[in-house]
C-alpha cells in the first residue's frame, strides 16, 4: 500500500436539468472525508466490465456508493411493479466486475446503501424491493432514525450502542448472504443497517445509511468511520 492509501470510489451517472449529457459524479462527502483521513480519492466512472481490472490495479481499497436499484434478476426475482423504476444495467455490470476483481486481488471493499445491497446480491443474498419509512423528507444532514450496534462487530469502537443515522433507501437486505454478519440494525423496525464479512479472504463492510452526507453534522462520527476505512480496515 502507498503512503497515502488510494481509495477508488465507484461513480454514479445521471441526467441533470442543466445539460443534455449525463454527469458522472460522486457525492463530495466521499472525497472530502477520504482526504481528511489522509487518503487519496480516485473517482471510477462507469466503464466496460473488462476495464475493471485496470481500475482495481490502481487502488488500495474500493468504495461502492448509493444510487439506483439493483436489478432483481441478479437474485432471481421479477421487478416489483410497486418499486421505484430506477435501474441502470451498465452500472450493475461494471460494479459487479469491480467487486469480483477487488475480491480476486483481496482488496478491501466499503459499500454504502445501494453498494451494500449490491454486495449482498453478489455474495448470494436477496433484497426487499420496496420498504416503507426509510426515505426521509428532511435534509440529508439531519438524523432521523437510529441503529442498534452489535457489541462484537467492527463498529463497536466507532459508534455508540444506539446511534443516530440518516435514511435514504427504499430497498434493503432480505436474505443475508452467506459469509456476512449483521453488525447494526434499525432500532425502529430491525432493517439491516450494517454488515461485515466473516470470510477471512474478504475484507468487507457495508452500511445502509449515508455517512458521506453526515460528515459535517454528526459530531465527528462519520469522520471517525472514514478514518477507520482509509487507515485501519
Secondary structure, DSSP 8 states (H G I E B T S, - for coil): --SS-EEEEE-EEE--TT-SS-EEE--HHHHHHHHHTT-EEEEE----GGGHHHHHHH-SEEEE---SB--GGGGT----TTS---B-HHHHHHHHHHHHHHHHTT-EEEEETHHHHHHHHHTT--EES--SS-B-SS-TTS--EEEEE-TTSTTTTTS-SEEEE--B-S-EESS--TTEEEEEEETTT--EEEEEE--TT--EEEESS-GGGSTTTSTTHHHHHHHHHHHT-
